[in-house]
Amino acid sequence: MGHDIRFVDLKAQYRRLEEEIGARMQQVLEHGQFIMGPEVPEFEAALAAFAGAKHAVGVANGTDALHIALMAEEIGPGDAVFLPSFTFTATAEVVLHCHATPVFCDVDPTTFNLDLEDLERKVDAVVAAGKLTPRAVIAVDLFGLPVDYAALAEIAARFDLFVLGDAAQSYGAECGDRKVGALAPVTATSFFPAKPLGCYGDGGALLTDDGSRADIFRSIRAHGKGTAKYDITRIGLNSRLDTLQAAVLIPKLGIFSDELEKRRRVAAMYTDRIDDIARTPLRDSNTLKSAWAQYSILVDRRDDIASRLKEHGVPTAIYYPKPMHLQPAYRHFGEGEGSLPISERLSDEVLCLPMHPYLDTETVDKICDLIRSSLQSD
Ligand SMILES: Cc1ncc(COP(=O)(O)O)c(C=O)c1O
């Protein structure tokens, strides 16, 4: 083997695209339109087409994409926004930036995504308490696996909830004959470098079929501007996708289908090798395909396995060591320890293994052998 094992290997991808990315960046340096240059709409059109959505709006990062979606929906004080507790902090943060109240729900032990029965219970409880108005649900496609958006849409219709897909980790995933970006009324994604489709800095996008919503997103990302430059029609943000990042993303999107296939192959190799000794994620099927942002296992002796892997040069990560309802910043919105048991158990047991399209069979074998010997060592 003799080479470094990386958690995410951006260098291998760069070697593949070096010439194209260099040429694209050079073009931007030549034309000099660093803000909203021609690469931005070019990339947006390609991003929407790939997902099968009518509109894509590039923004500064995935967190802003979520925030802008809630702002456009005029979510505010007195509104309840439901979301899973087992997620990255950005999903919860944006609710507070809108001065709304986050209501944390538990997740499903198999998919790690929102537990729809618990969502219904939580909405009923908010209605019964009569203090907040249930307004929206943010469904997180954790580790790349899409939520069951069809089932979620039924619940949302019953309670008149706006559905926002947090697809920061799942752009490229598929459910039935549709892709993420066309599964929810509004989908937010991230191009953070380590994401399946990542840029070389921060970036994000919103996808929707609704033209009037897309217009509002475009307005909010540019300080709330109207049709004329200094015509301000709403409170906005400064949250445009940089031209240079769009220029980097165009060639990356060109090889994205191939990279997704490669990620799926790596995931299947892991599962084939260790599903008898660790709890492995759902396998891809013909109707549900993850984008495999992460490959996670659930194990009892997580720290022993992680340190054994580290000794042999294999990096791992824990996403996420603490669910949101137990985080100091959000504790007062939840009901404390024991209230969302699956999220709490996953936080204790989850371990993410190296995952990127360029992992070879030999490396996957080595990682799996180390996990096996570590689990069998006493
Ligand atoms: C589930 C989830 N939501 C939101 C975000 C925020 O994206 P960004 O880092 O681009 O702001 C991330 C990633 O960082 C994420 O994993």
The ligand as an SDF file (V2000), in Angstrom:
LIG
                    3D

 16 16  0  0  0  0  0  0  0  0999 V2000
  -26.5770   18.2410    7.7120 C   0  0  0  0  0  0  0  0  0  0  0  0
  -25.8680   19.5220    7.4040 C   0  0  0  0  0  0  0  0  0  0  0  0
  -26.5850   20.6710    7.3210 N   0  0  0  0  0  0  0  0  0  0  0  0
  -26.0070   21.8360    7.0270 C   0  0  0  0  0  0  0  0  0  0  0  0
  -24.6550   21.9380    6.7970 C   0  0  0  0  0  0  0  0  0  0  0  0
  -24.0800   23.2820    6.5450 C   0  0  0  0  0  0  0  0  0  0  0  0
  -23.3680   23.4150    5.3670 O   0  0  0  0  0  0  0  0  0  0  0  0
  -22.1800   24.5060    5.2500 P   0  0  0  0  0  0  0  0  0  0  0  0
  -21.0240   23.9760    6.0050 O   0  0  0  0  0  0  0  0  0  0  0  0
  -21.9410   24.5890    3.7900 O   0  0  0  0  0  0  0  0  0  0  0  0
  -22.7000   25.7840    5.8130 O   0  0  0  0  0  0  0  0  0  0  0  0
  -23.8630   20.7700    6.8450 C   0  0  0  0  0  0  0  0  0  0  0  0
  -22.4180   20.7470    6.5610 C   0  0  0  0  0  0  0  0  0  0  0  0
  -21.5530   21.3350    6.9670 O   0  0  0  0  0  0  0  0  0  0  0  0
  -24.4830   19.5450    7.1760 C   0  0  0  0  0  0  0  0  0  0  0  0
  -23.7690   18.4230    7.2600 O   0  0  0  0  0  0  0  0  0  0  0  0
  1  2  1  0
  2  3  1  0
  2 15  2  0
  3  4  2  0
  4  5  1  0
  5  6  1  0
  5 12  2  0
  6  7  1  0
  7  8  1  0
  8  9  2  0
  8 10  1  0
  8 11  1  0
 12 13  1  0
 12 15  1  0
 13 14  2  0
 15 16  1  0
M  END
$$$$
